[in-house]
Amino acid sequence: MNELEDVSQHIHDKISSLQCMLDLSVIELPQNKIKKLGQELFALERLLEEFEKCVDQQKEQLEHLKELEVLSQKDLEDLQHMKDNIPPHLPRKMDTVRREPGMNHNEAADIQPQAENVKTTKKIFVREMEFITMSEFEGIPQYMKGRVSYDQLNAAVHSINAAVTAKYKILHQSVKTLNNHARKLHQRFKDQETKDTKGQHFVVEEDIREFTQTKVDKRFQGILNMLRHCQRLRELRGGGLTRYMLV
């Protein structure tokens, strides 16, 4: 900005000087003065040409900056849309434990978030089903997929994982700490276990209805077939129940 003001002042001074010479042209000027007047006019013309080139360059830069502003705004809108529409099957950032000064990494890792008035004595590990990759989804036969989309299939995986987590969270708690409804669920879970389910994580259709909003219908049965095809679960029948065990 200062450079532009300096150039403008310089041009203004040149014009003022020429104006003075022209005012004196009413009288007869020496040859050397006329020559100097011509030189000043020529210099001013060149200066104006350079000034016009500079202005044109600034206009081009301004247009380029405006284009960048439009592109940046579009990128910002796209990022906000992605942030507001994160698919539910994508993994979420896990809660971190704040480390106190002087606490080493192992000590911090042993500290787990605790619910109010509930004491936990050990970390609970609940197995989860891995989400279906796009290549796996494309490898499912079309007759098996039907109209089920990739996102719908992984949404079902998310629901099954939610049911598994809720079920085994109850199983890992002491019966004395559970309310009446949870105690009944705890007993039902125990009754459904067999020697073949020992050490395995499984759910039944009733668990999915209990802990999720997913409709267990023919369409959901088709999704279970796809998950078996992708080796995410297997069926174990017995006692009038179909157990869906995580692989």
HELIX and SHEET records of a PDB file:
HELIX    1   1 ASN A    2  ASP A   23  1                                  22    
HELIX    2   2 LEU A   24  VAL A   26  5                                   3    
HELIX    3   3 GLN A   31  ASP A   84  1                                  54    
HELIX    4   4 HIS A  105  ALA A  109  1                                   5    
HELIX    5   5 MET A  134  GLU A  138  1                                   5    
HELIX    6   6 GLN A  142  LYS A  145  1                                   4    
HELIX    7   7 TYR A  150  LEU A  171  1                                  22    
HELIX    8   8 VAL A  175  THR A  177  5                                   3    
HELIX    9   9 ASN A  180  GLN A  192  1                                  13    
HELIX   10  10 LYS A  195  THR A  197  5                                   3    
HELIX   11  11 GLU A  205  PHE A  211  1                                   7    
HELIX   12  12 LYS A  218  HIS A  229  1                                  12    
SHEET    1   A 3 PHE A 202  VAL A 203  0                                        
SHEET    2   A 3 LEU A 241  LEU A 246 -1                                        
SHEET    3   A 3 LEU A 233  GLY A 238 -1                                        
END                                                                             
